Amino acid sequence: MKPIVILGAGPAGAAVALGLRRLGYPVTLVSEWRRFAALEGVSVRVLDALRGAGLHQTLTDAAQPSQRQVSWNGQQHAQNIEFLLDRPSFDRGLREDLRLAGVELIEGRVLTVQPHASAHRIELQGRDALLADFLVEARGRQAPALGKGLRGPETVSLLNRWQGAPGTNASAVESLADGWAWMARRADGQCYWQWTVDVASAELPGKALLLDYCRQRFQQSALTQAFFGGEPQTDLHLHARSSTAILCPQVCGDHWIRVGDAAMAVDPLSGNGIFQSLSSALQAPAVINTLLRKPERRLLAQRFHQQRVEQLFLRFARIGRDFYADEQRWSNQPFWQARRQWPDAEVAHAEANFSALRIELAPVLRDGFVDEAEVVITADQPLGIWHVQGIELAALVRRLHTEPTAQVLAGLTAEQGQAVRSWLLGQGFKP
């Protein structure tokens, strides 16, 4: 019998494990090693989020900076830096962070998970079964589905990997008539080209012919040929994986929770996958803590997690929709047509309006638990904002309707005053 078992040692599962250890819980994590090598391009904010979650060993030698080229809607630029994250090194670092935190790590393949009245029975390949009081599902897209959730256009990403000549780190993104491609090369000569297409309209050949088909499409792109220098693809490997955006209909119960891609998986164009995985995982330890130690707040905790996962999913989906809409050349092609209108027509960033702010009672995180407090509902934060720099905003906004601004802000420190004024101006407030 284990108090808490986490399935999956990706960024989401690891972040939950470390958060629970900081709260004093014994944690057992079950995972098997990734079955294919991969490279991911991440931003500085992803690296900061990983450090904030306590994943320091993970980044020791896993991320290298690169200049990213972008070819989109007929325009080309190379303004951004992204970090190429080697997933095998990254995964080894995750396990080292878990070991240092005192997390029990079981390497093994999960066969089945059977929920019972008071425990979850976890069948493992070649090992004794585990019984868990509380289960954290963090196996990403491999996690069994719970009913029919919200799904975006069916999408598949075809990752081609081969060994090239050593050189410099670089990455690029290119829009194509029937999809888009991300490509990268590392200084050690590892090369990656990932083509993302629509499942229904791509007319992909069978598995036996898929590698040759990708090679043909690879050779048709002038940008790709220039990026990789026309070198032969030695020891070429192909891995196909789903990239369909999926929102699980239920992400939390009395004795279980889903995080990361097991809760919501977004289109790879709409936001870095690691960042969105962490977004739902960082709040989970407080939710679990509430479910286990303050069961009278269980419905509040479940609502908190469910609402935030749904809101994060829609935010990422709308960002992706707007990126797709920026590509005008092929707007009538099936791939682009389906994605420039999904999930809805709501704007990703609503115009600020101070007079439209509302104050409501909503779930918040307080001292490691889910609690209730008055929050300010804004156009960009429909679930509400509780405080800025330690200053509760609901009382402050309420006073601004009847008192002079200088009087309301008089008691704040210089740092608090600057942060609050910046937030108020961002909400359209006119002193």
Backbone hydrogen bonds in HBPLUS format (Angstrom, degrees):
<---DONOR---> <-ACCEPTOR-->    atom                        ^
c    i                          cat <-CA-CA->   ^        H-A-AA   ^      H-
h    n   atom  resd res      DA  || num        DHA   H-A  angle D-A-AA Bond
n    s   type  num  typ     dist DA aas  dist angle  dist       angle   num
A0002-LYS N   A0131-LEU O   2.62 MM 129  5.96 154.3  1.68 157.5 166.7     1
A0133-ASP N   A0002-LYS O   2.89 MM 131  6.38 153.2  1.96 158.2 166.8     2
A0134-PHE N   A0003-PRO O   2.92 MM 131  6.14 133.7  2.14 139.1 153.3     3
A0028-THR N   A0004-ILE O   3.09 MM  24  6.31 162.7  2.12 158.3 163.7     4
A0005-VAL N   A0134-PHE O   3.00 MM 129  6.41 161.8  2.03 164.3 168.1     5
A0136-VAL N   A0005-VAL O   2.89 MM 131  6.21 159.7  1.93 158.0 159.6     6
A0006-ILE N   A0028-THR O   2.84 MM  22  6.29 157.4  1.89 155.1 162.8     7
A0030-VAL N   A0006-ILE O   2.83 MM  24  6.20 163.6  1.85 169.2 174.9     8
A0007-LEU N   A0136-VAL O   2.89 MM 129  6.19 167.1  1.91 176.9 175.7     9
A0138-ALA N   A0007-LEU O   2.82 MM 131  5.35 138.3  1.99 146.3 157.6    10
A0008-GLY N   A0030-VAL O   2.80 MM  22  5.99 164.9  1.82 161.0 166.0    11
A0014-ALA N   A0010-GLY O   2.93 MM   4  6.01 165.3  1.95 159.8 164.6    12
A0015-ALA N   A0011-PRO O   2.94 MM   4  5.96 157.1  1.99 143.1 149.4    13
A0016-VAL N   A0012-ALA O   3.06 MM   4  6.29 159.6  2.11 152.7 157.7    14
A0017-ALA N   A0013-GLY O   3.00 MM   4  6.18 160.0  2.04 146.1 151.9    15
A0018-LEU N   A0014-ALA O   2.95 MM   4  6.19 164.8  1.98 154.7 157.7    16
A0019-GLY N   A0015-ALA O   3.01 MM   4  6.11 156.8  2.06 143.3 150.2    17
A0020-LEU N   A0016-VAL O   2.91 MM   4  6.11 155.5  1.97 152.3 158.3    18
A0021-ARG N   A0017-ALA O   2.98 MM   4  6.22 150.5  2.07 146.2 154.5    19
A0022-ARG N   A0018-LEU O   3.04 MM   4  6.30 152.6  2.12 145.6 152.3    20
A0023-LEU N   A0020-LEU O   3.09 MM   3  5.01 130.5  2.35  92.3 105.9    21
A0025-TYR N   A0020-LEU O   3.00 MM   5  5.48 164.7  2.02 150.4 145.4    22
A0024-GLY N   A0021-ARG O   2.93 MM   3  4.95 156.5  1.99 102.9 110.2    23
A0104-GLU N   A0027-VAL O   3.03 MM  77  6.26 156.6  2.09 169.0 161.9    24
A0029-LEU N   A0104-GLU O   2.73 MM  75  6.10 166.4  1.75 171.4 176.3    25
A0106-ILE N   A0029-LEU O   2.81 MM  77  6.12 168.3  1.82 164.5 167.7    26
A0031-SER N   A0106-ILE O   3.04 MM  75  6.48 159.5  2.08 162.3 167.0    27
A0108-GLY N   A0031-SER O   2.86 MM  77  5.65 155.4  1.92 126.6 134.7    28
A0087-ARG N   A0038-ALA O   3.02 MM  49  5.49 157.8  2.07 147.1 151.8    29
A0040-GLU N   A0085-LEU O   2.98 MM  45  5.06 156.8  2.04 135.2 142.7    30
A0085-LEU N   A0040-GLU O   2.68 MM  45  5.06 176.7  1.68 160.4 161.5    31
A0042-VAL N   A0083-PHE O   2.85 MM  41  5.13 162.2  1.88 142.3 147.8    32
A0083-PHE N   A0042-VAL O   2.75 MM  41  5.13 177.1  1.75 158.7 159.6    33
A0046-VAL N   A0043-SER O   3.16 MM   3  5.33 132.5  2.39  98.6 110.7    34
A0047-LEU N   A0043-SER O   3.32 MM   4  6.76 156.0  2.38 146.2 151.8    35
A0048-ASP N   A0044-VAL O   2.91 MM   4  6.24 157.3  1.96 152.5 159.3    36
A0049-ALA N   A0045-ARG O   2.90 MM   4  6.03 150.0  1.99 137.1 145.2    37
A0050-LEU N   A0046-VAL O   2.92 MM   4  6.18 153.8  1.99 150.0 156.6    38
A0051-ARG N   A0047-LEU O   3.03 MM   4  6.29 158.5  2.07 147.9 153.4    39
A0052-GLY N   A0048-ASP O   2.86 MM   4  6.06 156.1  1.91 146.2 153.6    40
A0053-ALA N   A0049-ALA O   3.01 MM   4  6.22 134.2  2.22 138.4 149.6    41
A0053-ALA N   A0050-LEU O   3.23 MM   3  5.14 130.4  2.49  91.5 104.3    42
A0055-LEU N   A0050-LEU O   2.96 MM   5  5.38 156.7  2.02 160.9 153.8    43
A0054-GLY N   A0051-ARG O   2.91 MM   3  5.12 157.1  1.97 107.5 114.9    44
A0059-LEU N   A0056-HIS O   3.14 MM   3  5.71 145.0  2.27 111.9 119.2    45
A0060-THR N   A0057-GLN O   3.19 MM   3  5.24 167.5  2.20 108.9 112.7    46
A0086-ASP N   A0062-ALA O   2.88 MM  24  5.27 155.9  1.94 151.9 153.2    47
A0064-GLN N   A0084-LEU O   3.04 MM  20  5.17 151.1  2.13 127.4 135.1    48
A0084-LEU N   A0064-GLN O   2.70 MM  20  5.17 158.1  1.75 157.8 150.4    49
A0066-SER N   A0082-GLU O   2.76 MM  16  5.52 136.0  1.95 156.1 169.3    50
A0082-GLU N   A0066-SER O   3.04 MM  16  5.52 155.7  2.10 154.4 160.3    51
A0171-SER N   A0067-GLN O   3.23 MM 104  6.34 158.5  2.28 149.7 145.4    52
A0068-ARG N   A0080-ASN O   3.03 MM  12  5.70 173.8  2.04 161.6 159.6    53
A0069-GLN N   A0171-SER O   2.86 MM 102  6.34 156.4  1.91 143.1 145.5    54
A0173-VAL N   A0069-GLN O   2.89 MM 104  6.36 141.5  2.04 144.4 156.0    55
A0070-VAL N   A0077-HIS O   2.81 MM   7  5.44 152.4  1.89 166.2 174.0    56
A0077-HIS N   A0070-VAL O   3.02 MM   7  5.44 149.6  2.11 145.9 155.1    57
A0071-SER N   A0173-VAL O   2.85 MM 102  6.12 156.0  1.90 156.7 164.9    58
A0175-SER N   A0071-SER O   3.05 MM 104  6.47 151.5  2.13 166.4 175.1    59
A0072-TRP N   A0075-GLN O   2.91 MM   3  5.42 150.3  2.00 159.4 161.0    60
A0075-GLN N   A0072-TRP O   3.00 MM   3  5.42 165.1  2.03 116.6 121.1    61
A0090-PHE N   A0086-ASP O   2.86 MM   4  5.99 158.7  1.90 154.6 161.5    62
A0091-ASP N   A0087-ARG O   2.75 MM   4  5.82 162.4  1.78 155.5 158.3    63
A0092-ARG N   A0088-PRO O   3.14 MM   4  6.36 152.9  2.22 141.3 148.1    64
A0093-GLY N   A0089-SER O   3.02 MM   4  6.27 154.0  2.09 146.2 153.4    65
A0094-LEU N   A0090-PHE O   2.92 MM   4  6.28 148.8  2.02 147.7 156.8    66
A0095-ARG N   A0091-ASP O   3.18 MM   4  6.45 160.0  2.22 147.1 150.6    67
A0096-GLU N   A0092-ARG O   3.09 MM   4  6.39 147.7  2.20 143.0 152.1    68
A0097-ASP N   A0093-GLY O   2.93 MM   4  6.21 157.9  1.98 153.2 158.5    69
A0098-LEU N   A0094-LEU O   2.98 MM   4  6.27 154.9  2.05 148.8 155.9    70
A0099-ARG N   A0095-ARG O   2.92 MM   4  6.11 155.8  1.97 143.4 150.1    71
A0100-LEU N   A0096-GLU O   2.96 MM   4  6.15 163.5  1.98 151.4 155.2    72
A0101-ALA N   A0097-ASP O   3.13 MM   4  6.28 137.4  2.32 136.9 147.7    73
A0101-ALA N   A0098-LEU O   3.18 MM   3  5.12 127.5  2.47  92.8 106.5    74
A0103-VAL N   A0098-LEU O   3.02 MM   5  5.31 166.7  2.03 157.2 152.9    75
A0102-GLY N   A0099-ARG O   3.07 MM   3  5.25 159.0  2.12 105.8 112.4    76
A0125-GLN N   A0109-ARG O   2.93 MM  16  5.49 161.9  1.96 158.4 164.3    77
A0111-LEU N   A0123-GLU O   2.76 MM  12  5.38 165.9  1.78 151.7 154.8    78
A0123-GLU N   A0112-THR O   2.92 MM  11  5.20 157.6  1.97 148.2 154.9    79
A0114-GLN N   A0121-ARG O   2.80 MM   7  5.04 169.5  1.81 151.5 154.9    80
A0121-ARG N   A0114-GLN O   2.87 MM   7  5.04 176.0  1.87 144.0 143.7    81
A0116-HIS N   A0119-ALA O   2.74 MM   3  5.24 150.2  1.83 166.9 174.1    82
A0120-HIS N   A0132-ALA O   2.84 MM  12  5.08 147.0  1.95 138.9 149.9    83
A0132-ALA N   A0120-HIS O   2.89 MM  12  5.08 153.2  1.96 139.7 148.7    84
A0122-ILE N   A0130-LEU O   2.78 MM   8  5.03 168.3  1.79 152.3 156.2    85
A0130-LEU N   A0122-ILE O   2.94 MM   8  5.03 159.2  1.98 140.9 146.1    86
A0135-LEU N   A0255-HIS O   3.13 MM 120  6.54 160.0  2.17 142.5 146.2    87
A0257-ILE N   A0135-LEU O   3.05 MM 122  6.59 140.9  2.20 155.3 166.1    88
A0137-GLU N   A0257-ILE O   2.88 MM 120  6.21 166.7  1.90 164.6 166.9    89
A0259-VAL N   A0137-GLU O   3.12 MM 122  6.41 161.0  2.16 163.7 162.6    90
A0142-GLN N   A0139-ARG O   3.31 MM   3  5.64 139.8  2.48 134.9 131.0    91
A0143-ALA N   A0140-GLY O   3.11 MM   3  5.76 164.7  2.13 117.9 122.5    92
A0150-LEU N   A0247-LEU O   3.12 MM  97  5.04 130.9  2.37 137.7 144.3    93
A0247-LEU N   A0150-LEU O   2.83 MM  97  5.04 152.9  1.90 151.3 157.9    94
A0152-GLY N   A0245-ALA O   2.82 MM  93  4.94 155.0  1.88 146.7 149.1    95
A0199-VAL N   A0154-GLU O   2.99 MM  45  5.56 172.3  2.00 134.9 137.4    96
A0243-SER N   A0155-THR O   2.96 MM  88  5.10 175.5  1.97 124.0 125.4    97
A0156-VAL N   A0197-VAL O   3.07 MM  41  5.69 162.7  2.10 156.5 161.7    98
A0197-VAL N   A0156-VAL O   2.96 MM  41  5.69 163.4  1.99 165.7 165.8    99
A0157-SER N   A0241-ARG O   2.83 MM  84  5.47 174.2  1.83 168.6 168.9   100
A0241-ARG N   A0157-SER O   3.01 MM  84  5.47 159.6  2.06 151.8 158.4   101
A0158-LEU N   A0195-TRP O   2.81 MM  37  5.16 168.0  1.82 144.6 147.3   102
A0195-TRP N   A0158-LEU O   3.04 MM  37  5.16 156.8  2.10 136.3 136.5   103
A0159-LEU N   A0239-HIS O   2.84 MM  80  5.12 164.3  1.87 156.1 151.2   104
A0239-HIS N   A0159-LEU O   2.88 MM  80  5.12 151.4  1.96 143.0 152.3   105
A0160-ASN N   A0193-TRP O   2.87 MM  33  5.15 163.7  1.90 139.9 145.2   106
A0193-TRP N   A0160-ASN O   2.93 MM  33  5.15 153.3  2.00 147.5 153.8   107
A0161-ARG N   A0237-HIS O   2.86 MM  76  5.17 162.8  1.89 148.8 153.9   108
A0237-HIS N   A0161-ARG O   2.76 MM  76  5.17 156.5  1.81 154.3 162.3   109
A0162-TRP N   A0191-CYS O   3.12 MM  29  5.39 156.6  2.18 141.1 146.5   110
A0191-CYS N   A0162-TRP O   2.94 MM  29  5.39 161.9  1.97 171.4 167.8   111
A0163-GLN N   A0234-THR O   3.05 MM  71  5.48 166.0  2.07 157.5 158.6   112
A0164-GLY N   A0189-GLY O   2.64 MM  25  4.56 161.0  1.67 140.7 144.5   113
A0167-GLY N   A0187-ALA O   3.06 MM  20  4.68 148.4  2.16 114.5 124.4   114
A0170-ALA N   A0185-ARG O   3.07 MM  15  5.55 147.7  2.17 156.8 159.0   115
A0185-ARG N   A0170-ALA O   2.98 MM  15  5.55 158.7  2.03 153.2 155.1   116
A0172-ALA N   A0183-MET O   2.88 MM  11  5.30 148.1  1.98 149.9 151.4   117
A0183-MET N   A0172-ALA O   2.92 MM  11  5.30 164.5  1.95 153.9 156.2   118
A0174-GLU N   A0181-ALA O   2.88 MM   7  5.25 158.3  1.93 154.0 159.4   119
A0181-ALA N   A0174-GLU O   2.82 MM   7  5.25 162.2  1.85 155.1 161.2   120
A0176-LEU N   A0179-GLY O   2.75 MM   3  5.09 160.7  1.79 150.4 147.3   121
A0179-GLY N   A0176-LEU O   3.34 MM   3  5.09 176.5  2.34 105.1 105.5   122
A0180-TRP N   A0196-THR O   3.19 MM  16  5.49 151.8  2.27 142.8 151.4   123
A0196-THR N   A0180-TRP O   2.86 MM  16  5.49 178.5  1.86 173.1 173.1   124
A0182-TRP N   A0194-GLN O   2.88 MM  12  5.22 154.5  1.95 147.5 154.8   125
A0194-GLN N   A0182-TRP O   2.76 MM  12  5.22 175.9  1.77 165.4 166.6   126
A0184-ALA N   A0192-TYR O   2.89 MM   8  5.19 157.3  1.95 144.6 147.4   127
A0192-TYR N   A0184-ALA O   2.85 MM   8  5.19 157.7  1.90 163.8 162.5   128
A0186-ARG N   A0190-GLN O   2.88 MM   4  5.28 158.8  1.93 153.4 160.4   129
A0189-GLY N   A0186-ARG O   2.93 MM   3  5.41 163.8  1.96 118.4 121.9   130
A0202-ALA N   A0198-ASP O   3.09 MM   4  5.57 141.0  2.25 143.7 149.0   131
A0209-LEU N   A0206-GLY O   3.05 MM   3  5.59 140.1  2.22 113.7 124.0   132
A0210-LEU N   A0207-LYS O   3.32 MM   3  5.09 153.6  2.40  97.3 104.9   133
A0213-TYR N   A0209-LEU O   3.07 MM   4  6.25 152.5  2.15 148.7 157.2   134
A0214-CYS N   A0210-LEU O   2.93 MM   4  6.18 156.8  1.99 150.9 156.1   135
A0215-ARG N   A0211-LEU O   3.01 MM   4  6.25 152.3  2.08 143.7 151.8   136
A0216-GLN N   A0212-ASP O   3.02 MM   4  6.30 150.3  2.11 145.0 151.8   137
A0217-ARG N   A0213-TYR O   3.11 MM   4  6.45 163.6  2.14 149.5 153.3   138
A0218-PHE N   A0214-CYS O   2.84 MM   4  5.98 154.9  1.90 149.9 157.6   139
A0219-GLN N   A0215-ARG O   3.09 MM   4  6.29 152.4  2.17 142.9 148.9   140
A0220-GLN N   A0217-ARG O   3.17 MM   3  5.17 143.7  2.31  97.4 108.0   141
A0221-SER N   A0218-PHE O   3.47 MM   3  5.96 165.6  2.49 110.7 114.6   142
A0225-GLN N   A0221-SER O   3.07 MM   4  6.28 162.7  2.10 146.6 151.2   143
A0226-ALA N   A0222-ALA O   2.98 MM   4  6.16 158.2  2.03 146.8 152.7   144
A0227-PHE N   A0223-LEU O   2.84 MM   4  5.97 153.6  1.91 146.9 154.9   145
A0228-PHE N   A0224-THR O   3.03 MM   4  6.23 164.6  2.06 156.3 158.0   146
A0229-GLY N   A0225-GLN O   2.88 MM   4  5.70 114.1  2.32 132.5 148.1   147
A0230-GLY N   A0225-GLN O   3.11 MM   5  5.13 122.3  2.46 140.8 148.5   148
A0246-ILE N   A0265-ALA O   2.69 MM  19  5.11 150.5  1.77 144.7 155.1   149
A0265-ALA N   A0246-ILE O   2.81 MM  19  5.11 159.3  1.85 149.4 156.6   150
A0248-CYS N   A0263-ALA O   2.93 MM  15  5.31 170.4  1.94 157.4 157.9   151
A0258-ARG N   A0251-VAL O   2.90 MM   7  5.00 159.1  1.94 146.2 141.4   152
A0253-GLY N   A0256-TRP O   2.92 MM   3  5.19 174.6  1.92 146.1 145.3   153
A0262-ALA N   A0259-VAL O   3.28 MM   3  5.62 136.4  2.48 137.0 133.1   154
A0263-ALA N   A0260-GLY O   2.97 MM   3  5.57 151.4  2.06 114.9 123.0   155
A0264-MET N   A0260-GLY O   3.01 MM   4  6.29 169.4  2.03 154.7 157.7   156
A0270-SER N   A0267-ASP O   3.00 MM   3  5.52 148.0  2.10 117.2 125.9   157
A0276-GLN N   A0272-ASN O   3.17 MM   4  6.54 163.3  2.20 159.1 163.0   158
A0277-SER N   A0273-GLY O   2.98 MM   4  6.12 148.6  2.08 143.0 152.3   159
A0278-LEU N   A0274-ILE O   2.99 MM   4  6.22 160.8  2.03 150.9 154.9   160
A0279-SER N   A0275-PHE O   2.97 MM   4  6.16 144.9  2.09 142.2 152.7   161
A0281-ALA N   A0277-SER O   3.21 MM   4  6.32 140.3  2.38 138.4 149.8   162
A0281-ALA N   A0278-LEU O   3.09 MM   3  4.85 121.4  2.44  90.3 106.1   163
A0282-LEU N   A0278-LEU O   2.97 MM   4  5.81 160.5  2.01 159.0 156.9   164
A0284-ALA N   A0281-ALA O   3.08 MM   3  5.21 141.4  2.23 102.9 114.1   165
A0287-VAL N   A0283-GLN O   3.32 MM   4  6.60 154.2  2.39 147.2 154.7   166
A0287-VAL N   A0284-ALA O   3.00 MM   3  4.95 114.3  2.45  97.7 114.5   167
A0288-ILE N   A0284-ALA O   2.81 MM   4  6.05 166.7  1.83 168.3 170.9   168
A0289-ASN N   A0285-PRO O   2.85 MM   4  5.97 160.6  1.89 146.9 153.0   169
A0290-THR N   A0286-ALA O   3.02 MM   4  6.16 149.1  2.12 139.5 146.8   170
A0291-LEU N   A0287-VAL O   3.00 MM   4  6.31 160.7  2.03 151.0 156.1   171
A0292-LEU N   A0288-ILE O   2.97 MM   4  6.17 153.2  2.04 154.4 161.2   172
A0293-ARG N   A0289-ASN O   2.95 MM   4  5.90 157.1  2.00 144.3 150.8   173
A0294-LYS N   A0290-THR O   2.82 MM   4  4.93 148.2  1.92 131.3 139.3   174
A0297-ARG N   A0294-LYS O   2.83 MM   3  5.76 167.5  1.84 130.8 135.2   175
A0298-ARG N   A0295-PRO O   3.06 MM   3  4.94 160.9  2.10 112.2 111.7   176
A0300-LEU N   A0297-ARG O   3.07 MM   3  5.24 116.3  2.49 102.1 117.7   177
A0301-ALA N   A0297-ARG O   2.91 MM   4  6.18 160.1  1.95 160.7 166.9   178
A0302-GLN N   A0298-ARG O   2.90 MM   4  6.09 161.4  1.94 152.0 157.0   179
A0303-ARG N   A0299-LEU O   2.95 MM   4  6.06 156.5  2.00 142.1 148.7   180
A0304-PHE N   A0300-LEU O   2.94 MM   4  6.13 155.8  2.00 145.8 152.7   181
A0305-HIS N   A0301-ALA O   3.11 MM   4  6.41 166.8  2.13 152.9 154.2   182
A0306-GLN N   A0302-GLN O   2.95 MM   4  6.07 170.8  1.96 153.6 156.8   183
A0307-GLN N   A0303-ARG O   2.91 MM   4  5.89 170.8  1.92 152.4 155.5   184
A0308-ARG N   A0304-PHE O   3.15 MM   4  6.23 161.5  2.18 146.3 151.6   185
A0309-VAL N   A0305-HIS O   3.00 MM   4  6.12 158.4  2.05 152.3 158.0   186
A0310-GLU N   A0306-GLN O   3.03 MM   4  6.21 167.4  2.05 152.7 156.3   187
A0311-GLN N   A0307-GLN O   2.91 MM   4  6.06 160.9  1.94 148.5 154.1   188
A0312-LEU N   A0308-ARG O   2.94 MM   4  5.97 161.9  1.97 144.6 149.7   189
A0313-PHE N   A0309-VAL O   2.96 MM   4  6.11 159.9  2.00 148.8 154.5   190
A0314-LEU N   A0310-GLU O   3.04 MM   4  6.30 165.8  2.06 152.0 154.8   191
A0315-ARG N   A0311-GLN O   2.95 MM   4  6.12 154.8  2.01 146.9 154.4   192
A0316-PHE N   A0312-LEU O   2.99 MM   4  6.21 170.3  2.00 157.0 158.3   193
A0317-ALA N   A0313-PHE O   2.87 MM   4  6.04 159.8  1.91 151.0 157.7   194
A0318-ARG N   A0314-LEU O   2.94 MM   4  6.05 156.7  1.99 146.8 151.8   195
A0319-ILE N   A0315-ARG O   3.07 MM   4  6.32 151.3  2.16 146.2 154.2   196
A0320-GLY N   A0316-PHE O   3.00 MM   4  6.28 161.6  2.03 152.2 156.6   197
A0321-ARG N   A0317-ALA O   2.91 MM   4  6.17 157.0  1.97 145.5 152.3   198
A0322-ASP N   A0318-ARG O   3.06 MM   4  6.25 155.7  2.12 143.8 148.9   199
A0323-PHE N   A0319-ILE O   3.10 MM   4  6.44 148.0  2.21 145.4 154.3   200
A0323-PHE N   A0320-GLY O   3.11 MM   3  5.08 118.9  2.50  95.4 110.6   201
A0324-TYR N   A0320-GLY O   2.97 MM   4  6.30 160.4  2.01 156.2 161.2   202
A0325-ALA N   A0321-ARG O   2.90 MM   4  6.16 150.3  1.98 145.1 154.2   203
A0326-ASP N   A0322-ASP O   3.11 MM   4  6.28 130.9  2.36 135.8 146.9   204
A0326-ASP N   A0323-PHE O   3.18 MM   3  5.21 135.8  2.38  95.5 107.5   205
A0327-GLU N   A0324-TYR O   3.19 MM   3  5.66 151.1  2.28 109.3 116.9   206
A0333-GLN N   A0330-TRP O   2.92 MM   3  5.31 165.6  1.94 118.0 122.6   207
A0337-GLN N   A0333-GLN O   2.83 MM   4  5.83 164.4  1.85 167.5 172.0   208
A0338-ALA N   A0334-PRO O   3.18 MM   4  6.14 167.5  2.20 150.7 151.7   209
A0340-ARG N   A0336-TRP O   3.03 MM   4  5.98 141.3  2.19 154.1 160.2   210
A0356-ALA N   A0353-ASN O   3.01 MM   3  5.47 149.7  2.11 110.9 120.1   211
A0357-LEU N   A0354-PHE O   3.19 MM   3  5.52 168.8  2.20 112.7 116.0   212
A0358-ARG N   A0377-ILE O   3.25 MM  19  5.04 161.7  2.29 135.9 141.4   213
A0377-ILE N   A0358-ARG O   2.68 MM  19  5.04 163.8  1.71 151.2 156.3   214
A0360-GLU N   A0375-VAL O   3.03 MM  15  5.57 154.9  2.10 150.9 158.3   215
A0375-VAL N   A0360-GLU O   2.78 MM  15  5.57 162.3  1.81 163.0 166.4   216
A0362-ALA N   A0373-ALA O   2.96 MM  11  5.75 167.3  1.98 153.3 153.7   217
A0373-ALA N   A0362-ALA O   3.05 MM  11  5.75 156.0  2.11 153.4 158.5   218
A0364-VAL N   A0371-ASP O   2.74 MM   7  5.32 156.6  1.79 141.1 147.1   219
A0371-ASP N   A0364-VAL O   2.76 MM   7  5.32 164.2  1.79 152.5 158.2   220
A0366-ARG N   A0369-PHE O   2.78 MM   3  5.39 162.9  1.81 160.0 165.0   221
A0369-PHE N   A0366-ARG O   3.07 MM   3  5.39 155.8  2.13 112.4 120.0   222
A0376-VAL N   A0385-ILE O   2.95 MM   9  5.17 167.3  1.97 138.6 140.3   223
A0385-ILE N   A0376-VAL O   2.89 MM   9  5.17 142.8  2.03 127.4 137.2   224
A0378-THR N   A0381-GLN O   3.28 MM   3  4.92 163.5  2.31 121.3 120.8   225
A0384-GLY N   A0381-GLN O   2.92 MM   3  5.29 157.2  1.98 112.7 120.3   226
A0393-LEU N   A0386-TRP O   2.93 MM   7  5.99 164.2  1.95 147.8 152.7   227
A0388-VAL N   A0391-ILE O   3.00 MM   3  5.24 148.9  2.09 138.6 141.9   228
A0391-ILE N   A0388-VAL O   2.94 MM   3  5.24 164.8  1.97 115.9 120.6   229
A0397-VAL N   A0393-LEU O   2.80 MM   4  5.94 169.0  1.81 163.4 164.7   230
A0398-ARG N   A0394-ALA O   3.01 MM   4  6.16 159.1  2.06 148.8 155.0   231
A0399-ARG N   A0395-ALA O   3.07 MM   4  6.26 153.0  2.14 143.8 150.3   232
A0400-LEU N   A0396-LEU O   3.07 MM   4  6.34 147.2  2.18 146.0 155.1   233
A0401-HIS N   A0398-ARG O   3.41 MM   3  5.73 152.1  2.49 103.1 110.4   234
A0402-THR N   A0399-ARG O   2.97 MM   3  5.54 157.8  2.02 116.9 123.7   235
A0403-GLU N   A0399-ARG O   2.79 MM   4  5.70 143.5  1.92 162.3 173.8   236
A0407-GLN N   A0404-PRO O   3.14 MM   3  5.38 122.1  2.49 101.2 115.1   237
A0408-VAL N   A0404-PRO O   3.13 MM   4  6.47 154.9  2.20 153.1 160.1   238
A0409-LEU N   A0405-THR O   3.04 MM   4  6.26 157.3  2.09 157.7 163.6   239
A0412-LEU N   A0409-LEU O   3.30 MM   3  5.75 170.4  2.31 119.3 121.8   240
A0417-GLY N   A0413-THR O   2.76 MM   4  5.90 165.6  1.78 156.1 160.7   241
A0418-GLN N   A0414-ALA O   3.01 MM   4  6.15 157.2  2.06 144.8 150.2   242
A0419-ALA N   A0415-GLU O   3.11 MM   4  6.30 163.8  2.13 148.3 152.5   243
A0420-VAL N   A0416-GLN O   2.86 MM   4  6.04 167.5  1.87 158.7 162.2   244
A0421-ARG N   A0417-GLY O   2.91 MM   4  5.93 163.1  1.94 146.1 151.4   245
A0422-SER N   A0418-GLN O   3.01 MM   4  6.10 157.3  2.06 143.3 149.8   246
A0423-TRP N   A0419-ALA O   3.02 MM   4  6.26 155.5  2.08 144.6 151.2   247
A0424-LEU N   A0420-VAL O   2.88 MM   4  6.13 161.9  1.91 153.8 158.7   248
A0425-LEU N   A0421-ARG O   2.93 MM   4  6.13 164.2  1.95 153.5 157.2   249
A0426-GLY N   A0422-SER O   3.02 MM   4  6.20 151.0  2.10 141.9 150.2   250
A0427-GLN N   A0423-TRP O   3.10 MM   4  6.41 123.2  2.44 137.5 152.1   251
A0427-GLN N   A0424-LEU O   3.01 MM   3  5.08 140.1  2.17  97.9 109.9   252
A0429-PHE N   A0424-LEU O   3.00 MM   5  5.32 160.4  2.04 148.9 145.0   253
A0428-GLY N   A0425-LEU O   3.03 MM   3  5.16 160.8  2.07 110.1 112.4   254
